[in-house]
Amino acid sequence: MRQYVIISYDISNPKRWRKVFRLMKDYGEHVQYSVFICQLTDVQEARLKAKLEEVIHQREDQVMFVRIGPVTRKQLEKRISTIGREYLPRDLSRLIY
């Protein structure tokens, strides 16, 4: 089952930040600076974590994964609220390897 996962990252080196950003574009939707929302199975999440571990510096960088629930629009609307511009999710399943 796919889960919505919010992934945010704080990467201290610009070169590594760009690598993380390019990698994340393959897995989800860029919603804010250094924040993506993804639809991932457990296996896809594990693969993404392994790829990120190859890029980041373990002591200087941080990538945070926050699971917010199963991939259904109804569930997402209950979990994400915004002030200002509305967040309208799209189907991300085609972006994920």
C-alpha positions, 0 to 999 in steps of 0.5 A: 500500500502506498503512503503519503510521505512528506520529506524535508531536507537540510543539506549543508553543501550546495552541490549535495543539495542539488543532487538530493533535489534532482533525486527527489524530483523522481519520487515526488512533488516539490511543494516548498523549498526543500520539501516534497510530498511523495506516494511511496510503498515501503520498498520504494521508501527503502530504496529512496533512503538508500539512494539518499544515504549515498549522497548526504553527509551523515553528520552535516545533513538531515533528511526527515520522512514524515508518513501521513497516511494511505494514498487517498485524497479523502485522507490527505484532505484531513491531514494537510491544511494550508493558509494562503494558496491551497495545496492540490495533490496530483497523482504521483504514482507515475513519477515513482520508480 
